[in-house]
Amino acid sequence: MMAVGRLLGTGSQAASYLLGGAAVVLAVAAIVTSASAGDVTGWIRDVLG
């Protein structure tokens, strides 16, 4: 039973990572398509400090 629980735990963790990655990719794509390269680099500089 422990193995099954562990498998389900890692599976849901992987799914959450995939969903988070997809959200990041979609957000980046939206930013890139709606902004010029200069705006994007400026935004990245702001984020990175």
Contacts in CASP RR format, 6 or more apart in sequence:
PFRMAT RR
TARGET T0000
AUTHOR 0000-0000-0000
METHOD contacts of the structure
MODEL  1
MMAVGRLLGTGSQAASYLLGGAAVVLAVAAIVTSASAGDVTGWIRDVLG
31 40 0 8 1.000
31 43 0 8 1.000
32 40 0 8 1.000
35 43 0 8 1.000
END
